[in-house]
């Protein structure tokens, strides 16, 4: 999801040739309201504390805790996937990197420049995503001149893991459109 903002910024930089961008539940908005002020500050504070990462990784070291954490995504992950997320969530470097990214999350400049993106962009969202706001993607699709917006009913933030065939078909469809341009 955060990769969507990275890819769109790369397209705007024009330093590399990009034919199109496909965003899966792209994180294309700042935290709104009071969260917009508190979350980055809280993430900065937490990222500075040497106790945060060990606490977080130990908190989510059990399968039940990982399942509870994943339920926040709006996705239903199979038991094998839960094992992989348990490994990911207990990886201290991954948690440090995530906190660092969140502490600096500010998309103001990107949001102001979306109209300047000249390549095709496909924004695919899961209707049940509770991590990023679908409205941010819908708004971006209206701002980006060559944007396409797709909503997948009953899918969450991790829709590519819930329904890999569906997402694969959507990726192939977008790819076939941009290759023919």
C-alpha positions, 0 to 999 in steps of 0.5 A: 500500500505504501508502495503506491505513493512511492511509485507515483512519486517516481512517475512524477520525477520522470527519472525512470521510464514507467509505462503504468502503475497499478496500486493495490489498496494504495496508501494515498492519503494522510491520516485525517483529523486529529490522527493526522497530527497524533499518529506521526508524532506517536510513531516518531516517539515510538521509533525513538524508544529502544523498548518499542520494537521488543515490546511490539514483537513480543506482543505479537509473538503468538498466533492468536495475537497475529490473527487479531492484528490481521483482523484489523485489515478486513482480510481473511488470511489462511493458516499458512499465511498467518504463519508468514505474518507471525514471522514478519511481525516478529522481525525487529528490522521490519517493525523498525522500518515500518515505524520509521516510515509512519513517523515521516508519512506526509503526502501533501506534495504528492496529493497536490501533484496527482493531476500531473501524472501522465501515465495510466494508473489503475487503483484497485481497492478491497471494499472491506479494507480498514487500513487505508481509506478507499475514498483516498483512492477514489479521489486520486482516481479523479485527479489522475488523468488516466486513472482507472478505479476498481473496487473488489467486494468482500476483500480487505487490505490483503486482497492479493492473498485472499483472492490471488486469482482475481488480483492476478486477472486484474493485473494482467488486464491492466498490463494488456491495456498499457502494453497496447498503448 
